[in-house]
Amino acid sequence: MQASAHLRPICLKWAIQLGIPDIISNHDKPITLSELVSALQIPPAKGCFVHRFMRFLAHNGIFDIHEGQEDDHELITYALTPASKLLLSGTDHCLASMVLFTTSDPDMNSIVDVGGGTGTVARFINEAFPKLECNVFDLPEVVENLTGANNLSFVGGDMFKSIPQADAVIYTQGTNILLISFGK
Ligand SMILES: C[S@@+](CC[C@H](N)C(=O)[O-])C[C@H]1O[C@@H](n2cnc3c(N)ncnc32)[C@H](O)[C@@H]1O
């Protein structure tokens, strides 16, 4: 359980760096294990590691996995989920840069999303990185009825007066990071 929470952000980062969401999307239909292994230019003999990796991510809601039979052999296919659709490049809702940023510094323990609204981005970050303290900072009237959970919290205030302390400050527009400043 602990190891799984630790591995999740790392595997998510690798999946983005390997371009797996884009490979599946460009394939236009669920991709088989052998097709994915070939697209990744990995020796077929190492396909079992790719399958283990994809199974872990599927277990964490990043991909859908289907294990069936075709003719007399096992056929494994992978598809995108709503979560991995948010990692597709070239879309205006791409969270890939956010994930790569969040995994870039292992010593980063907290972020504050200034003008974070109702916390759409922060909730995604909180789900992917449950150990990271995630503060959404917005005007008091915007956050007054919003409740956080675990490491997600909502703080009301005026950014022109002061903002909560955190290792990094982000400003987002939709799911694009417009500004990052390191408080450390
Ligand atoms: C363009 S929206 C961006 C919202 C969110 N980051 C997003 O992309 O969906 C700007 C946000 O800044 C907040 N805001 C405006 N003035 C502010 C201030 N003085 N202090 C804190 N937040 C403020 C607004 O309430 C609004 O939620």
The ligand as a Gaussian input file, in Angstrom:
#p B3LYP/6-31G(d) Opt

LIG

0 1
 C       -8.831000      32.962000     -14.394000
 S       -9.330000      32.278000     -12.854000
 C       -8.315000      30.855000     -12.773000
 C       -8.927000      29.810000     -11.914000
 C       -8.197000      28.474000     -11.930000
 N       -6.782000      28.625000     -11.703000
 C       -8.473000      27.790000     -13.229000
 O       -7.609000      27.780000     -14.106000
 O       -9.572000      27.255000     -13.412000
 C       -8.569000      33.397000     -11.687000
 C       -8.827000      33.040000     -10.249000
 O       -8.150000      33.996000      -9.439000
 C       -8.983000      34.321000      -8.340000
 N       -8.605000      35.628000      -7.821000
 C       -8.840000      36.845000      -8.366000
 N       -8.340000      37.819000      -7.581000
 C       -7.754000      37.196000      -6.521000
 C       -7.045000      37.665000      -5.373000
 N       -6.852000      38.986000      -5.159000
 N       -6.591000      36.777000      -4.467000
 C       -6.785000      35.439000      -4.683000
 N       -7.432000      34.918000      -5.764000
 C       -7.920000      35.806000      -6.670000
 C      -10.385000      34.300000      -8.930000
 O      -11.390000      34.140000      -7.925000
 C      -10.295000      33.108000      -9.884000
 O      -10.681000      31.897000      -9.261000

